[in-house]
């Protein structure tokens, strides 16, 4: 499946566009439609605080054992696994670092989005392609 790079605001231009992908996240009977940033430079998937709450989880400081890096380096996170559906692909289990940062983006990183999907970026065309791992 090919996707266009996109922005998060109408005030942004093409230089602000990034590889974002719509996906459905599910934990039990709770489902959230959202958009994730496909980030080959991110070590792990990151789940924003609000989405974890929408999926029925409760933040427990004692379980916050994951240390994030980069822009989220000062944030703690909890391991969080759920089912993700992208387009017509078979659902896959993704593991996230659920952060309590209120404005964190949903990031799809090396562990384990890039272990489940092959990704090709075509930045000059503002497109990217994903397919299930082969």
N, C-alpha and C positions, 0 to 999 in steps of 0.2 A: 504494500500500500504506500502510495506517495502522498505527502502532505506539504502544504505551503508553509513557509515561515510566517509568523504572525506577530502582531503587537498586542499589548494589553489595553491600549487606550487609543481612541480616534485621533488624539492630538500627536501621536507618535508617527514617525515616517518609516520608510523602508529600511533605513539604517538601524532602527531600533527593533526590527523584527528578529525573532529567534525561533528555533525549532520547538514548537509547542504542539502537543497532541491531545486530542480529546480521549478520555477514557472513563470507564465506569468502575468504581471501587465498591467491593461488597465484603461485609463482615456479618455473617449470620443472615438475618432477614433485613438488614439495613443496607441501603444502596445510595451512593453519591455519584452524580455526574460531575466531572471536573476536567481540568486541563493541566497537563504536566509539562515541564520543561525537560526536553531530552538533552542531557548534559554529559558529554563524554569525559569531561574533566572532573566530574563529581565521583568520589569514591563510593558513596552509598546513595540509595534512594532516601529522600527526606519527605516526611508527611507533615503538613501544617497542623498546628494545634486544633484549629476549628474543624478540620475534616475528621480528625480522630474523635472529637466530641460528637459530630454528626453520625459517626459510625457506632456510637454507643459506648465508647471507652471512657474511662475515668482516669485522669492524671494522678499518678502515685509517685511522688518524689523518690521514694525508696527504690523504685524500679528503674530510675533514670541512670542507667549504667553506661550509655553510649556517649562518648565525647565527640562533638562535631568539630570540623575545621573550617577554614575559609571565613566567609562573612558570618557564618553561624557559630564560629569557634568558641564563643562565650556561652553557648546554650547547651543544656543537658538534653538527652533524648532517651526514649524508651524503645526497645525493640518492638516492632509491630508488624504482623504478617496479615495479609488479606488477599482476596481474589481480585484480579484486574481483568477487565475485558476491553480490548481495543478493536474497534470495527468488527469485522466478521471472524477474526482470529479466535481460536480456542481460548477460553479463560486460562490465566496462569496465576500461580501464587507468587506474589512479590513481597519482599521483606523491606521494611522501612525503618528509619530512625524517626520516631514521632517526637517532634520538638514542641516545647511549650512557648516558643516564640510566636507572638500574635501575627506577625506579617511575613512569616517564612513562605517561600514558594514551594509548590509541590515539585520535587526534583526527581528525575528518573536517571539514576547513575549506574556506575559499573557493577555494583552489587545491589540488586541482582537483575536490573532491567537489561543490561547489556549481556548478561549470561543467558537470558531467555529470548532475546531478539537480536537479529543482525541488523545493523543500522548503517546506511550510507548517506552522507551529507553532500548536497550539491549547492553549496552556498552561492555560487555565481548565478544560479537559477532561483535562489530562495526556496529550495525544495529539499526534502529529505525523504528517505524511503526506509520502511521497516518491514521485516518479515520474521516469522518465527525461526528460532535457531534451526540450523540444518544438521 
